[in-house]
Amino acid sequence: MDLTFFKNTFLITLLVCFSCGSGTKSPDALEAGSGEREAGSNSAFDEISEEIEIIVGAERYDEYLPMLKGKNVGIVANQTSIITEGSNETDEEGLNVELIVFHHLVDFLLQKNINVKKVFAPEHGFRGTADAGEIVKDGVDTKTGLPIISLYGKNKKPSEAQLKDIDIVIFDIQDVGARFYTYISSLHYVMEACAEAGIPVIVLDRPNPNGHYIDGPIMEAEHTSFVGMHPIPVVHGMTIGEYAQMINGEGWLDNKVKCDLTVIEMENYNHDLPYSLPIKPSPNLPNDVAINLYPSLCFFEGTFVSAGRGTEMQFQIFGAPSFSSESYPFSFTPEANEGAKYPKFKGELCHGKDLRKQTKLDQINLDWLINAYEANGKKKNFFIDFFTTLAGTTQLQQQIEAGLSSEAIRETWQDGLKSYDAMRTQYMLYD
């Protein structure tokens, strides 16, 4: 699984300007084998700029390859588990371009003669194409012949039998920093199963594209589910490696067992750097805008309103057939597509709001949700039970139904956010 692409870098100038790759590649692009893109250049800054590239944990081979030699290795991976190799070449016009080849971690380890025994796949599957909530079956990787064990099928926690021939487990999954994005729940269960079996876990750290803020209500224990397993806000502001340390340190694993955990840290990363994911993390988060809007728009998944599944604008729009075209002039019609076999309002014209040009958020936007609730004629039909599961509390729905403003609601979050921030600070690896 290789792909030629351009490196995700940050252009640091005296004016503190940032330049980073835009857009994400789909799993289908990976399957296609290769493609080529040219990195952008701004000649006005060439003499005063310095490119600083983030080195993700998976690319720090010297740190973890020695731990794998002679071991039977299990890998928790999906389409985002990539490493890169780059070279400078001259294009047809004589311009210097940096060509980047993406290799899947599984292929890379096999090339290094690491004894990979099996792959564990989270929600959406190893190739990242299954619908949200769709049961993922076990299988075999056609390229390598390795068994693929689903962690979103019969069991979400690796069984003792599935781990019996494993000496060490690598976890390398790109997260997006939202509590209800289930990769951190899979991380919990992998750490728990490995702790119980006495198997070490190596987490290869990756950036959090929403790591520049924390926000939202703290999840209450009575609403624990696979889309919210821990007492954290909706936007947790941690990398997957930092989060693993918090799971261990706070005693969240069953019976407070401790996982033998190693985090391979990134280089040149901090939480304030913008980061553009080179591979889309799941079928319905196709680009940077969707990833940034996801913590705000995912609340619509707990209502009768569509968040754009069944279109090419997932989590960048919202709407419903019953909304007034005067108040919501944007329109769309959901149809079945990859990642949305049965979208809300399939084949129906919806009126809503287009957020594709929205400036980057640094807090959850509640106004879209509140305004949609107020615009809905049948308010009793607006929320479904899943809303409380997503919110992690009954309070948010009650506040919206009571007519509280977004400012008033946000004020009720502040004490919880302060306590959470003090807790997470103990486990932070980056500024």
C-alpha positions in Angstrom: 0.0 0.0 0.0 2.1 2.9 -1.3 1.2 6.4 -2.3 3.3 9.2 -3.7 2.2 12.6 -2.2 3.6 15.8 -0.7 4.9 16.1 2.8 2.7 17.7 5.5 5.0 20.5 6.7 4.8 23.8 8.5 6.3 27.0 7.0 7.6 29.1 9.9 8.4 32.7 8.9 9.4 35.8 10.7 5.7 36.8 10.3 4.7 33.6 12.1 2.9 32.4 8.9 2.0 28.7 8.5 1.8 26.7 5.3 0.5 23.2 5.4 -0.8 20.6 3.0 -4.6 20.9 2.4 -7.1 18.1 1.8 -7.0 14.5 2.7 -6.6 11.4 0.6 -9.2 8.6 0.7 -8.5 5.0 1.3 -9.3 4.4 -2.4 -6.3 6.6 -3.3 -4.1 4.3 -1.3 -5.5 1.3 -3.0 -4.7 2.8 -6.4 -1.0 2.6 -5.7 0.5 5.9 -6.5 -0.2 9.5 -7.5 1.9 12.7 -7.5 1.4 16.2 -6.1 3.7 19.2 -6.0 4.3 21.0 -2.7 3.4 24.6 -2.8 6.0 27.4 -2.6 5.8 31.0 -1.6 8.8 32.7 -3.2 8.3 35.9 -1.1 9.3 33.9 2.0 12.0 31.6 0.6 14.9 33.5 2.1 13.5 33.9 5.6 11.6 30.7 6.1 12.4 27.3 7.5 10.4 24.2 7.0 9.8 22.2 10.1 8.1 18.9 9.6 6.4 16.9 12.2 7.9 13.5 12.7 5.2 11.2 13.8 5.9 8.3 16.2 5.7 5.7 13.4 8.5 7.4 11.6 10.9 7.2 14.5 11.9 3.7 13.6 15.0 3.5 15.7 12.9 4.0 18.8 10.6 1.0 18.4 12.1 -1.5 15.9 14.6 -2.8 18.5 11.6 -3.6 20.8 10.0 -5.7 18.1 13.0 -7.9 17.0 12.4 -11.5 17.8 8.8 -10.9 19.0 5.4 -11.9 17.8 3.7 -8.6 17.0 0.1 -7.6 16.9 -0.8 -4.3 15.3 -3.9 -2.1 15.9 -4.1 -0.3 12.6 -6.2 1.1 9.8 -5.7 3.2 6.6 -4.2 6.1 8.7 -1.3 3.9 9.9 1.3 5.3 7.4 4.9 6.3 7.4 6.6 8.4 4.8 9.8 8.5 2.7 10.7 11.6 0.8 13.1 12.7 -2.0 13.7 15.9 -3.9 13.3 15.6 -7.7 13.0 18.0 -10.7 9.7 18.1 -12.5 9.1 18.6 -16.3 9.4 22.4 -15.9 12.7 22.2 -14.1 11.2 23.0 -10.7 12.4 21.3 -7.5 9.6 19.2 -5.9 9.5 17.0 -2.8 8.0 13.7 -3.6 6.7 11.7 -0.6 5.9 8.0 -0.7 3.4 6.7 1.9 4.0 3.2 3.2 1.5 1.4 5.4 3.0 0.5 8.8 2.2 -3.2 8.3 4.1 -3.4 5.0 7.0 -1.4 6.5 7.4 -3.8 9.4 7.2 -6.9 7.2 9.9 -5.4 5.0 12.0 -5.0 8.1 11.5 -8.7 8.9 9.4 -8.0 11.9 7.2 -11.0 12.7 3.7 -9.5 12.4 1.2 -12.1 13.4 -2.1 -10.3 13.0 -3.8 -6.9 12.6 -6.6 -5.6 14.9 -9.0 -3.2 13.1 -11.2 -0.6 14.8 -14.5 0.9 13.8 -14.7 1.4 10.0 -12.3 -1.5 9.4 -8.7 -2.0 8.3 -9.3 -0.1 5.1 -11.5 2.6 6.7 -14.5 2.2 4.4 -17.2 0.8 6.7 -20.2 2.9 7.8 -20.3 4.5 11.3 -21.7 1.8 13.6 -21.5 -0.9 10.9 -20.4 -4.3 12.3 -16.9 -5.1 10.9 -16.2 -8.8 10.3 -12.9 -10.6 10.8 -11.0 -11.3 7.6 -7.7 -11.7 5.8 -5.6 -9.0 4.3 -5.3 -9.9 0.6 -1.9 -8.3 0.2 -0.1 -9.8 3.1 -2.2 -12.8 4.0 -2.4 -11.6 7.6 -5.5 -12.3 9.7 -7.6 -9.2 10.4 -9.3 -9.3 13.8 -12.2 -6.9 14.1 -12.5 -4.7 17.2 -15.9 -3.6 16.1 -17.7 -6.9 15.6 -18.4 -9.7 18.0 -16.1 -8.1 20.6 -14.6 -4.6 21.0 -11.9 -5.9 23.4 -9.3 -8.4 22.2 -10.0 -11.8 23.7 -7.5 -13.9 25.6 -7.5 -16.4 22.6 -6.8 -13.6 20.1 -3.8 -12.5 22.1 -2.4 -15.9 23.1 0.3 -15.9 20.3 1.2 -12.2 20.7 4.3 -10.9 22.6 3.8 -7.2 22.0 1.1 -4.9 20.5 1.6 -1.7 18.5 -1.3 0.8 18.4 -1.0 3.3 15.5 -4.3 5.0 14.7 -5.0 8.7 13.8 -7.5 10.3 16.2 -9.4 13.6 15.8 -9.7 14.6 19.4 -13.4 14.1 20.1 -14.8 12.0 22.9 -17.4 10.3 20.7 -14.8 9.3 18.0 -14.4 5.7 19.0 -10.7 5.1 18.3 -9.9 6.2 21.9 -12.4 3.6 23.2 -10.6 0.9 21.1 -7.4 2.1 22.7 -8.9 1.6 26.2 -9.9 -2.0 25.4 -6.6 -2.9 23.8 -4.7 -1.5 26.8 -7.0 -3.3 29.2 -6.8 -6.7 27.4 -3.0 -6.4 27.1 -2.6 -5.4 30.8 -4.6 -8.5 31.8 -2.5 -10.7 29.5 0.8 -9.2 30.6 1.5 -7.9 27.0 3.3 -4.6 26.5 1.7 -1.9 24.3 3.6 0.6 22.1 1.5 3.6 21.1 3.0 5.4 18.0 1.9 9.0 18.6 0.2 11.2 16.0 -1.0 14.8 16.0 -4.5 15.8 17.2 -6.0 18.1 14.5 -8.3 19.5 17.2 -5.7 19.6 19.9 -5.6 23.3 20.2 -8.6 23.5 22.6 -10.7 21.7 25.1 -14.5 22.1 25.3 -17.9 20.6 26.0 -19.7 19.0 28.9 -17.9 16.4 31.0 -19.3 12.9 30.5 -21.2 11.6 33.5 -20.6 8.0 34.5 -24.2 6.8 34.1 -23.9 7.6 30.4 -20.8 5.5 29.7 -20.9 3.9 26.3 -18.5 3.1 23.4 -18.9 6.7 22.2 -17.9 7.9 25.7 -16.0 5.8 28.1 -14.2 8.3 30.3 -15.1 11.5 32.4 -13.7 13.9 29.8 -15.2 16.8 27.7 -16.3 16.4 24.1 -13.0 17.9 22.9 -10.2 16.5 25.0 -7.2 18.3 23.6 -4.7 15.3 23.8 -2.8 13.2 21.3 -3.5 9.5 21.3 -0.2 8.9 23.2 -1.1 11.5 25.8 -4.5 10.0 26.1 -3.1 6.5 26.6 -1.0 7.8 29.5 -4.1 9.3 31.1 -6.1 6.1 30.8 -3.2 4.3 32.6 -2.6 7.1 35.2 -6.2 7.7 36.1 -6.9 4.0 36.7 -9.7 3.8 34.1 -8.9 0.2 33.1 -11.0 -2.5 34.6 -9.9 -3.4 38.2 -7.4 -0.5 37.8 -4.9 -2.8 36.1 -1.9 -1.0 34.6 -0.8 -1.5 31.1 2.9 -1.8 30.3 2.8 1.2 28.1 5.5 2.9 25.9 4.6 6.0 23.9 6.9 6.8 20.9 6.6 10.6 20.9 6.6 12.9 17.9 9.3 15.4 17.1 8.6 19.1 16.2 5.0 19.0 17.4 3.0 21.2 19.7 -0.7 21.5 20.2 -1.0 25.0 18.6 0.4 23.9 15.3 -2.2 23.4 12.6 -2.1 19.9 11.1 -3.7 18.6 7.9 -4.3 14.9 7.9 -2.8 13.2 4.8 -5.3 10.4 5.0 -8.9 10.8 5.9 -9.5 9.1 9.3 -12.9 7.7 8.5 -15.4 7.7 5.5 -17.4 10.7 6.7 -14.5 13.0 7.6 -13.2 13.8 4.2 -11.1 16.9 4.8 -9.8 19.4 7.3 -13.0 21.4 7.5 -15.1 18.4 8.4 -12.6 17.3 11.0 -12.6 20.8 12.6 -16.5 21.0 12.5 -17.0 17.4 13.7 -17.1 18.1 17.5 -19.9 20.7 16.8 -21.9 19.0 14.1 -21.8 15.5 15.5 -24.5 16.6 18.0 -26.9 16.5 15.1 -26.4 12.8 14.9 -28.5 12.7 18.1 -31.4 14.6 16.4 -33.6 14.2 13.4 -31.3 16.6 11.5 -28.8 15.3 8.8 -25.2 16.2 9.2 -24.5 15.6 5.6 -24.0 11.8 5.5 -24.9 10.6 2.0 -23.3 13.6 0.4 -19.7 14.7 -0.4 -20.0 17.4 2.3 -20.2 15.2 5.4 -20.0 17.2 8.6 -19.7 20.4 6.7 -23.5 21.0 6.2 -26.6 20.2 8.1 -30.3 20.3 7.3 -33.7 18.6 7.0 -36.7 18.5 4.6 -38.9 20.3 7.1 -36.6 23.4 7.5 -37.8 26.5 5.8 -35.9 27.4 2.6 -36.2 31.0 3.6 -34.3 30.5 6.8 -32.1 27.8 5.4 -31.6 28.5 1.7 -28.9 25.9 1.1 -30.2 22.5 -0.2 -28.9 19.0 -0.6 -30.2 15.5 -1.2 -28.6 12.6 0.6 -28.0 9.4 -1.4 -26.3 6.2 -0.4 -22.5 6.3 -0.8 -19.3 4.9 0.8 -19.7 5.2 4.5 -23.4 6.0 4.4 -25.5 3.1 3.0 -28.6 4.3 4.6 -28.3 8.1 5.2 -31.0 10.1 6.9 -33.6 11.5 4.3 -32.2 9.4 1.5 -33.5 10.8 -1.8 -35.3 13.8 0.0 -34.5 17.4 -0.6 -33.1 19.0 2.6 -32.8 22.7 3.4 -30.0 23.7 5.7 -26.7 25.5 6.2 -23.4 25.2 4.3 -20.4 25.6 6.5 -17.6 24.7 4.1 -16.2 28.2 4.2 -16.4 28.4 8.0 -13.3 29.8 9.7 -11.5 27.4 11.9 -13.2 26.8 15.3 -11.5 26.9 18.6 -14.6 26.1 20.6 -17.8 24.1 20.1 -20.4 26.1 18.2 -23.8 25.5 19.9 -25.7 28.2 18.0 -26.2 26.0 15.0 -27.8 23.3 17.2 -29.9 25.8 19.2 -31.1 27.7 16.1 -32.0 24.4 14.3 -34.0 23.4 17.4 -35.9 26.7 17.4 -36.5 26.5 13.7 -38.1 23.0 14.0 -41.9 23.2 14.2 -42.2 19.9 16.1 -39.7 20.4 18.9 -40.7 17.2 20.7 -39.4 15.3 17.7 -36.1 17.1 17.5 -33.9 15.0 19.9 -33.5 11.2 19.9 -32.1 9.1 22.7 -28.7 9.0 21.2 -28.3 12.7 21.8 -27.7 12.1 25.6 -25.2 9.4 24.7 -23.2 11.8 22.6 -23.5 14.7 25.1 -22.6 12.4 28.0 -25.2 14.2 30.1 -29.0 14.9 30.1 -28.3 18.5 31.0 -27.5 19.8 27.5 -30.8 18.7 26.0 -32.6 20.1 29.0 -30.8 23.4 28.6 -31.6 23.8 24.9 -35.3 22.9 25.5 -35.4 25.5 28.3 -34.3 28.2 25.9 -30.8 28.8 27.4 -28.4 30.7 25.2 -25.1 29.2 24.1 -23.2 31.5 26.4 -25.3 30.4 29.4 -24.8 26.8 28.5 -21.1 27.2 28.1 -20.8 28.9 31.5 -22.1 25.7 33.1 -19.2 23.7 31.6 -16.4 25.9 33.0 -15.8 24.2 36.4 -15.7 20.8 34.8 -13.3 22.0 32.1 -10.9 23.6 34.7 -10.8 20.3 36.7 -10.3 18.3 33.6 -7.5 20.6 32.4 -5.7 20.2 35.7 -5.9 16.4 35.4 -4.8 16.2 31.7 -1.8 18.4 32.4 -0.1 15.6 34.2 0.0 13.5 31.1 0.9 16.1 28.4 4.0 15.3 26.3 3.9 18.5 24.2 3.4 22.2 24.8 
